[in-house]
């Protein structure tokens, strides 16, 4: 959490915003922003989501919810042949041609 808070602080400083201005953009109090920047684990997840949205990184939140997959499982999945099926149109044509 401390590394995440440090990155949040870096982003705020790159934008040259004071804690007061940035906190108001996030809709949080200055003490809450201070806690976020210091990696306090008690800050609500919703505040972090708002911060990611304001910074243009809301899609990064999806990375937290990805299932863990080992490299071995990923390799095995890639090695399996993909199942292919005939299209429904192709199957209908062959039936129609048999009846003629």
NORDA-V921655 format. One record per residue. N is the residue number from 1. NEAR is the number of other ideal C-beta (glycine too) atoms within 8 Angstrom. Layout:
BEGIN
{{N;NEAR} {N;NEAR}}
END
This chain:
BEGIN
{{1;7} {2;7} {3;7} {4;9} {5;13} {6;10} {7;8} {8;12} {9;9} {10;8} {11;9} {12;11} {13;8} {14;6} {15;7} {16;4} {17;9} {18;5} {19;11} {20;7} {21;8} {22;12} {23;12} {24;7} {25;8} {26;11} {27;5} {28;9} {29;6} {30;8} {31;6} {32;11} {33;13} {34;9} {35;10} {36;15} {37;12} {38;8} {39;11} {40;9} {41;5} {42;4} {43;9} {44;5} {45;5} {46;6} {47;12} {48;11} {49;10} {50;11} {51;11} {52;11} {53;9} {54;8} {55;8} {56;5} {57;7} {58;8} {59;5} {60;7} {61;9} {62;7} {63;6} {64;5} {65;5} {66;6} {67;3} {68;4} {69;6} {70;6} {71;6} {72;6} {73;8} {74;9} {75;8} {76;8} {77;7} {78;6} {79;5} {80;6} {81;3} {82;4} {83;4} {84;4} {85;4} {86;6} {87;6} {88;6} {89;6} {90;8} {91;9} {92;8} {93;8} {94;8} {95;8} {96;8} {97;7} {98;6} {99;5} {100;4}}
END
